[in-house]
Amino acid sequence: MVEYGLKANHALSLAIGVAWSCLVFLWAGRDEECSRLTAMLEVHVERHGIATWHPVATFCRGALASSKPTEATRESSFSSCYRTGYAMARSADSA
């Protein structure tokens, strides 16, 4: 999916492909790929202002952090999950 988005040179198509790929890699336990694509998604949505997919990046970052808990990542993953829930609630209210 990511390759097609890159070839299409279309910001929204790439965001969608990367977001879904992040989730698939997370569910499959392929943490390195998920982490790489999560970072790519964060940069991409910020650059192009595609706020719809930012909660997916935040969720994946938090899920990855909580899969290897340390004192620092526990706080980070809690904050990420809280921000994701808040962002999703705000976007549902505005719909």
Secondary structure, DSSP 8 states (H G I E B T S, - for coil): -HHHHHHHT-HHHHHHHHHHHHHHHHHHT-HHHHHHHHHHHHHHHHHHT-GGGHHHHHHHHHHHHHHS--HHHHHHHHHHHHHHHHHHHHHHHH-
